[in-house]
Amino acid sequence: MTQVRSYPLFSPEFFMNEALKEARKAFEKDEVPVGAVVVCNRTIIARAHNLTETLKDVTAHAEMQAFTAAANFLGGKYLNECELYVTLEPCLMCAAASHWARLGTLYYGASDDKRGFMLTGTRVLHPKTVVNKGILEDDCGSIIRLFFKNKRGAT
C-alpha cells in the first residue's frame, strides 16, 4: 500500500486520506476496500467502510453506512450542508441515496468504469450536488487493485 502523506488540514486531500483509513479497515476485514467520511462545517461527522460481507447485506456500502451515521448525528435526513468523501465512485444505488439525502458536495477518488454512477450521467444526483472527482485517485485505486489482485491469487 502507499505511504500516508500529510496534507493541509481541511483540504480535500486531507479528508480523502481519512476515507482511505476507512478503506484500509474494510481491506483488513476482507471487504471490498471502500471508505467514506461525511464532513460538515470542516468536521468529520461520520466515518464508514463497506460492510456487505460482515452484515450479509448488499446495501451496506460505505456511502450508505456514512449517510445513516451522518443523519443520526445531525438529527435529520438531509445532508445539503455536507460533503461526502468516498474512495471509489459511488454506484447507482449510493448516488441515488445521495440524491434523496440532498448531499451538498461529492468528492470521490478512483473512478469505477464497471459500476460507477457516471456511466448513467450525473443526473441521478441531486441537481444542487457539486461533484469533484480524482481526489488521491492513485491511492484510492491502488487499494482496490491490490484487493482484487489478492482475490484472484487466492483462487
N, C-alpha and C positions, 0 to 999 in steps of 0.2 A: 504494500500500500504506500501511498505517497506520504511524505513528511508533512506534519502540521506546520503551517506558517502563521505568523502573526499579521493581523490586518487591523486597520484603523477601527476603533470602536464605532459601532452603529453603521458601518459600511455594509453594502450588500454582500461583500465577500466575508465579512465577519459573521453575519447571520447564516450564510450558506455553510460556513465551516461548522456552525452549531448543528445544522441539519445533517451534515456529514457525520458528526459524532453519533447522531441517532441512527444513521445508515450502518455505521460500524456495529452498533448494538444488534441490529437486525442480522447482519452478517454472522455475528457470533452465535445467534440463535438458529442459524441455518434458514433464515427468512430471506426473501429477495431483499437486498440491501438498499432500501429506500428510506430516507429520513425526512422529517418535516418539522419546522418550527413556525409558530404564528407569533407575529410581533405587533404590538400596539403601543403607540407612543414611545418607540425605541426600547421597549421592554419585551422580552420573550414571555408570553403568557401561556404557551402550550408547546410541548415537545412530544414527538411521536415517531414511531417507525412501524414498518409493516409487521403485522401480527396474524396474517392469514393462516399460516400453518399452526401457530400456537393456539389460536382461538377456533381453528377449524371453521373459519368464516371468510368467505370470498370477498366480503365488503370491508374487511379490516385493513384497508390500505393505510399507509402513513397519513395521507391527507385527511381521510375520514376520521381517523383517531384524533388528529390535531384539531379538526373542526369541532368535534364534540367537546374536547377539553377546553378549547378557547371559548366556546359558547357557555359552558359551565362556569368558567372563570368570570366572564363578563355578565352572566345572568340574563343573557338574551341570545337569540339565534342569528342576529345579523353581525357580520364581520366587515362592514363597509369602511371602518376606520382602521382595518388591519391589513397586514402584509403576510402572505404565505411564502415561505422559502422551502422548496422541495427539491431534492437532489435529482429527480427524474421527472421529465414532462408528465403531467397528470394524464391518466386515462380518461376516457369519455365519462365514466361514472363520477370520478372525482372532480372533473371540470364542471359537470352538471351540478354537483353538490355545491361547488363554489359559487355557481350562479344563484342557487337558492339562498345561500348564505350572504349574498351580495358582497363578496370579497372585494376589498379595495384594490390591492395590488398582488399580482402573482409573480414570483421570481422562481425560475427553475434552472437547474444545472444542465444535465445531459438531455438531449432530445431522444424521444422514443419513436423510431421510424416504423415500428410494428403496431403499437397500441396507443400512441400519444393522441391527445385530443386535436392537435394541429392537423391531423390527417383529414379532419372534417371541417377545418377552418375555425377561427376564433369565435364564431357566432354562438357557440354553446356557452361561452362565458357571459356573465352579466355585462351589459353594454358599457357600464362605467368602470369595469375592471381593467386596470393597466397591466400589461404583460411585459416582463423583462426576461429574456432567455440567455442561456450560455454563461451564467454566473458560475465560476470554477468548473466549467464544463469538463475539462480533462480529469480532474479529481473525482467528480461525480460519475463520469463514465467509467473510470478505471475500476472502481469498486464493483460495479455491475458486471463488467467484463471478467474480472477475477472470479466473482461468484459463479458465473455460468461456465467459465473455463474449468473450475474445480468440479462442478456438477458433471460436465462431460467427461472429465478424467476419472470420476468415481464410478461411472457405469461400465 
